Amino acid sequence: MTHLAKLTFKSVTRSTKRDPINDRREKLVAALKEQKLVHAAALKGEDHRVDRSKWMTNEQGERVLVKTHRRVRPWFFEQDGGWYLQCRYGARVIAVDGTNNAVFVKTLKDVGPVLDAFVAAAQAGELDETISKAAERKPRAKPGTARAAANA
């Protein structure tokens, strides 16, 4: 008896399709969890920095992998005697409730529970429609094309 005769063979095609809604949800949740770390650092009066690897050329002309720090920008800011928190998807600010783009709280300590509420809402799928709108790519007009079309 051969060694291969003991094995069970089947033909299969691997499915690489992933659900884009779950991917967007996971991306937002990961960003919100990072903002919780930014909030914890802000409470201590520090900046939250993330290590990142970067290829650079040294004095001898060799390419070397260098570790650098990247500052993570907070999604919350102080204004009007309180703190505003905006939820972002990538570089876009999203309107979580459908019309308004920020949540107002009185103190910096109150930002943490709002971030927790955003995480819970994202995991429950309450923000899926808003994330889908933010993820849509809008076609950009080349400079001069809008004016050229209007004049024609």
C-alpha positions as CSV (number, residue, x, y, z in Angstrom):
1,M,0.0,0.0,0.0
2,T,1.4,3.5,-0.9
3,H,1.5,6.4,1.4
4,L,-0.8,8.5,-0.7
5,A,-3.5,5.9,-0.7
6,K,-4.2,6.6,2.9
7,L,-5.1,10.2,2.2
8,T,-8.5,11.6,1.1
9,F,-8.2,13.9,-2.0
10,K,-10.8,16.5,-3.2
11,S,-10.8,19.3,-5.7
12,V,-11.6,22.6,-4.1
13,T,-11.4,26.3,-5.1
14,R,-10.5,28.6,-2.2
15,S,-12.9,31.4,-1.5
16,T,-11.1,34.6,-1.0
17,K,-14.1,36.8,-0.9
18,R,-14.5,38.7,2.3
19,D,-17.5,40.7,3.5
20,P,-16.7,44.4,2.9
21,I,-19.2,45.5,5.6
22,N,-17.3,43.4,8.2
23,D,-14.0,44.7,6.9
24,R,-15.1,48.3,7.3
25,R,-16.6,47.6,10.7
26,E,-13.3,46.1,11.9
27,K,-11.3,49.0,10.5
28,L,-13.5,51.5,12.4
29,V,-13.3,49.5,15.6
30,A,-9.5,49.3,15.4
31,A,-9.3,53.0,14.9
32,L,-11.6,53.7,17.8
33,K,-9.5,51.4,20.0
34,E,-6.4,53.4,19.0
35,Q,-8.3,56.6,19.9
36,K,-8.9,55.2,23.4
37,L,-5.1,54.9,23.7
38,V,-4.8,58.5,22.5
39,H,-7.4,59.5,25.1
40,A,-5.5,57.7,27.9
41,A,-2.3,59.5,26.9
42,A,-4.1,62.9,26.7
43,L,-5.4,62.4,30.3
44,K,-1.7,62.0,31.3
45,G,-0.8,65.1,29.3
46,E,1.3,63.1,26.7
47,D,1.1,62.4,23.0
48,H,0.3,58.9,21.8
49,R,3.0,57.7,19.5
50,V,3.1,54.5,17.4
51,D,6.3,52.8,16.3
52,R,6.8,52.4,12.6
53,S,9.5,50.9,10.5
54,K,10.8,53.0,7.6
55,W,13.5,52.3,4.9
56,M,16.1,55.1,4.8
57,T,19.5,55.6,3.1
58,N,22.4,56.1,5.5
59,E,25.7,58.1,4.9
60,Q,27.3,55.1,3.2
61,G,24.4,54.9,0.7
62,E,23.0,51.7,2.1
63,R,19.3,51.2,2.6
64,V,18.6,50.5,6.3
65,L,15.4,49.8,8.2
66,V,14.9,52.5,10.8
67,K,12.4,52.5,13.6
68,T,10.6,55.9,13.9
69,H,7.7,57.2,15.9
70,R,4.4,58.5,14.4
71,R,2.2,60.7,16.4
72,V,-1.5,59.7,16.3
73,R,-3.8,62.7,16.0
74,P,-6.7,62.8,18.4
75,W,-10.3,62.9,17.1
76,F,-11.3,65.1,20.0
77,F,-10.6,68.8,20.6
78,E,-11.4,71.5,23.1
79,Q,-13.7,74.3,22.1
80,D,-16.7,76.3,23.4
81,G,-15.9,75.4,27.1
82,G,-16.0,71.7,26.5
83,W,-14.7,68.9,24.3
84,Y,-15.9,67.8,20.9
85,L,-15.4,64.2,19.6
86,Q,-15.7,63.4,15.9
87,C,-15.8,59.9,14.6
88,R,-13.7,59.4,11.5
89,Y,-13.4,56.7,8.8
90,G,-10.0,57.2,7.2
91,A,-9.6,60.9,6.7
92,R,-13.4,61.6,6.5
93,V,-15.5,62.8,9.5
94,I,-18.7,60.8,9.6
95,A,-22.1,61.9,10.8
96,V,-22.7,59.2,13.4
97,D,-26.4,60.1,14.1
98,G,-27.0,61.0,10.4
99,T,-26.9,64.8,10.6
100,N,-24.4,66.0,13.2
101,N,-20.6,65.3,12.9
102,A,-19.5,65.7,16.6
103,V,-20.5,64.8,20.2
104,F,-20.1,67.5,22.8
105,V,-19.0,66.6,26.4
106,K,-18.0,68.9,29.3
107,T,-14.7,67.3,30.3
108,L,-11.9,65.3,28.8
109,K,-12.7,62.4,31.1
110,D,-16.2,62.2,29.4
111,V,-14.6,61.4,26.0
112,G,-13.8,57.8,27.1
113,P,-17.4,56.7,27.5
114,V,-18.3,58.2,24.2
115,L,-15.5,56.3,22.5
116,D,-16.9,53.1,24.2
117,A,-20.3,53.9,22.8
118,F,-18.9,54.3,19.3
119,V,-17.1,51.0,19.6
120,A,-20.3,49.2,20.8
121,A,-22.3,50.9,18.0
122,A,-19.8,49.9,15.3
123,Q,-19.6,46.3,16.5
124,A,-23.4,46.1,16.6
125,G,-23.6,47.3,13.0
126,E,-25.4,50.6,13.8
127,L,-22.8,52.6,11.7
128,D,-22.7,50.4,8.6
129,E,-24.7,52.7,6.4
130,T,-22.7,55.7,7.5
131,I,-19.4,53.9,7.0
132,S,-20.6,52.8,3.5
133,K,-21.3,56.4,2.5
134,A,-17.9,57.5,3.8
135,A,-16.1,54.7,2.0
136,E,-17.6,55.6,-1.4
137,R,-15.1,57.1,-3.8
138,K,-16.3,60.1,-5.5
139,P,-14.9,60.8,-9.0
140,R,-12.6,63.8,-9.0
141,A,-12.8,66.2,-12.0
142,K,-9.5,67.1,-13.5
143,P,-8.7,70.8,-13.2
144,G,-10.4,72.8,-15.9
145,T,-12.8,70.0,-17.0
146,A,-15.8,71.3,-15.0
147,R,-15.3,74.8,-16.5
148,A,-14.8,73.4,-20.0
149,A,-18.1,71.4,-19.7
150,A,-20.0,74.4,-18.4
151,N,-18.8,76.6,-21.3
152,A,-19.6,74.1,-24.0
